[in-house]
Amino acid sequence: MDVLELKGLSSQEAEDRLKIYGLNELKTKEESWLSRLLHRFWGPIPWMIEVAAGLSYYAHRYEDLTIILILLFVNAFVDFYQESKALSAIAVLKDKLARFSLVFRDGKWKKIESKYVVPDDIVKLKIGDVVPADVKLLDSDDFLTVDQSALTGESLPVIKKAGENIYANAIIKQGEMPAIVVMTGENTYFGKTVNLVAKAEHEQKSHFQKMVINVGNFLIALTVVMI
């Protein structure tokens, strides 16, 4: 497609869309490992276990106290480990995101940080590029060879032609074509995949915590009866 045929956004239009859709990035909560670990001992479940520990100590049931403290630390460790695993998986995925993109704005091609790419931006995709957002290829007689195995599980690169979509974080293996951005940030297929990873880890954690609650309730009831 000739440059004269392209109609990209103006800087003002891009700024307006940025206010609506936000930055083209995945939001993660930044917190030190020590802070995350200490949080494992603060909340409804830890409080319940700590109450059981206090009651056992008051009743001089030191064997029960030992079991309860072990339960408290095991709960904290498992919770911390599962959260760390989820954060590591998300960090690995985020490291693969495109750092810069070539966009058509104000009638010319500009290199910008990918986090400022917005829906309806026109981007140029060429060999070696990491696709910065979910895009749709524009009219052209050319084609792209794309590796999106990390997203779709396809073992081999696929051919993409005009009118077809490419997911954020896919890698261009061959060709050069313009494309229009359709989704950015957490609304992309990649962003939703990252959220699913976090959700899966949360569900595993919830299952373990239900077991901890049941054991904790039993120990509290037993300790109260024995006082």
C-alpha positions in Angstrom: 0.0 0.0 0.0 1.4 3.4 -1.0 2.0 6.0 1.7 -0.4 8.4 -0.1 -3.2 5.8 0.4 -2.7 5.5 4.1 -4.8 7.5 6.5 -3.3 7.1 9.9 -4.2 9.0 13.1 -3.1 12.5 14.0 -1.2 13.0 17.2 -4.4 14.5 18.8 -6.5 11.6 17.8 -3.9 9.2 19.2 -3.9 11.1 22.5 -7.7 11.0 22.7 -7.7 7.3 22.2 -4.9 6.8 24.8 -7.2 8.5 27.3 -10.0 6.1 26.5 -8.2 2.8 26.1 -5.1 3.4 28.3 -1.5 2.4 27.6 -0.8 -0.7 25.5 0.7 -2.7 28.3 -0.2 -5.3 30.9 -0.8 -4.0 34.4 0.9 -5.9 37.2 1.1 -5.0 40.8 4.7 -4.3 41.8 5.5 -5.5 45.3 8.6 -6.7 47.0 8.9 -10.4 47.9 9.2 -9.6 51.6 6.0 -7.6 51.5 4.2 -10.4 49.6 5.5 -12.9 52.2 4.3 -10.8 55.2 0.9 -10.5 53.6 0.5 -14.2 53.9 0.2 -13.8 57.7 -2.4 -11.1 57.4 -6.0 -11.8 56.4 -9.1 -13.9 57.4 -7.4 -17.3 56.9 -4.2 -16.4 58.8 -6.2 -14.7 61.5 -8.3 -17.8 62.0 -5.2 -20.0 62.3 -3.5 -17.5 64.6 -6.6 -17.5 66.9 -6.4 -21.3 67.0 -2.7 -21.1 67.9 -3.5 -18.6 70.7 -6.2 -20.8 72.2 -4.0 -23.8 72.1 -1.2 -21.9 73.9 -3.7 -20.7 76.5 -5.0 -24.3 77.0 -1.4 -25.6 77.3 -2.1 -27.9 74.3 1.4 -27.6 72.9 1.1 -30.5 70.5 -1.9 -28.8 68.9 0.0 -25.5 68.9 2.8 -27.1 67.0 0.4 -28.6 64.4 -1.4 -25.2 64.0 1.9 -23.3 63.6 3.0 -25.8 61.0 -0.4 -25.3 59.2 0.1 -21.5 59.4 3.5 -21.6 57.8 2.5 -24.2 55.2 -0.4 -22.1 54.2 1.8 -19.0 53.9 4.5 -20.9 51.9 2.0 -22.5 49.4 0.2 -19.2 48.9 3.5 -17.3 48.4 4.9 -20.0 46.1 1.8 -20.1 43.9 1.6 -16.3 43.6 5.4 -16.2 42.8 4.9 -18.8 40.1 2.1 -16.9 38.5 4.1 -13.6 38.6 7.1 -15.3 37.1 5.0 -16.7 34.2 3.5 -13.3 33.6 7.0 -11.6 33.7 8.3 -14.1 31.1 5.3 -13.3 28.8 5.7 -9.5 29.3 9.5 -9.7 28.5 8.5 -10.8 25.0 6.4 -7.7 24.2 7.5 -5.3 21.5 9.4 -2.3 22.8 9.0 0.0 19.8 6.7 0.2 16.8 6.6 2.0 13.5 3.3 3.8 13.2 1.8 6.1 10.6 0.8 9.4 12.3 0.4 12.9 11.1 1.0 11.7 7.5 4.4 10.0 8.1 6.0 7.0 9.7 7.2 7.4 13.3 9.0 5.1 15.7 7.3 5.2 19.1 7.3 3.1 22.2 4.8 0.3 21.8 2.9 1.2 25.0 1.7 4.3 23.2 0.1 2.4 20.3 -3.7 2.8 20.3 -6.7 1.3 18.4 -6.9 2.5 14.8 -3.2 3.2 14.6 -1.6 2.0 11.4 1.6 0.0 12.1 4.2 -1.4 9.7 5.1 -5.0 10.3 8.3 -6.4 8.9 10.6 -9.4 9.3 11.9 -9.8 12.9 9.2 -7.5 14.4 7.2 -8.5 17.4 3.6 -7.5 16.8 2.7 -4.8 19.3 -1.1 -5.3 19.5 -3.9 -7.3 17.9 -4.0 -6.1 14.3 -5.7 -6.6 11.0 -3.6 -6.6 7.8 -4.5 -3.9 5.3 -5.0 -4.3 1.6 -1.9 -5.5 -0.1 -0.8 -8.1 -2.7 1.9 -9.2 -0.2 1.7 -11.7 2.6 3.4 -12.3 6.0 4.8 -15.4 7.5 4.0 -15.3 11.2 5.1 -17.3 14.2 2.4 -17.3 16.8 3.2 -20.7 18.4 3.5 -19.2 21.8 -0.1 -18.0 21.7 -1.9 -20.6 19.6 0.2 -23.7 19.9 0.7 -23.9 16.2 3.9 -25.7 15.6 4.8 -24.0 12.3 4.7 -20.4 11.1 1.5 -19.5 9.2 0.8 -17.4 6.2 -1.3 -14.2 6.8 -2.8 -12.1 4.0 -4.8 -8.9 3.7 -7.9 -8.8 5.9 -6.6 -11.4 8.3 -5.8 -10.8 12.0 -2.5 -11.3 13.9 -2.2 -11.4 17.6 0.0 -9.3 19.8 3.3 -10.9 20.6 3.4 -12.9 17.4 6.8 -12.7 15.5 7.1 -11.7 11.8 9.3 -14.3 10.0 8.9 -13.0 6.5 7.4 -10.1 4.5 6.4 -6.5 5.2 2.9 -5.2 5.4 0.8 -2.4 7.0 -1.8 -3.3 9.5 -4.5 -1.5 11.6 -4.6 -1.9 15.4 -7.8 -3.4 16.6 -7.1 -4.2 20.3 -4.4 -3.1 22.8 -3.2 -3.9 26.3 -5.3 -6.3 28.3 -8.0 -6.5 25.6 -5.6 -8.4 23.3 -5.6 -12.1 22.9 -2.2 -12.1 24.6 -3.5 -9.9 27.5 -6.4 -12.3 28.1 -4.0 -15.3 28.0 -1.9 -13.6 30.8 -5.1 -13.0 32.8 -6.0 -16.7 32.5 -2.6 -17.7 33.8 -3.2 -15.5 36.9 -6.8 -16.8 37.3 -5.7 -20.5 37.1 -3.1 -19.9 39.9 -5.7 -18.1 42.0 -8.1 -21.1 41.6 -5.4 -23.5 42.7 -4.7 -21.3 45.7 -8.4 -21.1 46.6 -8.8 -24.9 46.6 -5.9 -25.3 49.1 -7.2 -22.5 51.3 -10.6 -24.2 51.6 -8.8 -27.2 53.0 -6.9 -25.0 55.4 -10.1 -23.4 56.6 -11.7 -26.8 57.2 -8.7 -28.0 59.3 -8.5 -24.6 61.1 -12.1 -24.7 62.0 -11.8 -28.2 63.4 -8.7 -27.2 65.5 -10.5 -24.1 66.9 -13.5 -26.2 67.8 -11.4 -28.9 69.4 -9.4 -26.3 71.4 -12.4 -24.5 72.6 -14.0 -27.8 73.8 -10.8 -28.7 75.7 -10.4 -25.3 77.5 
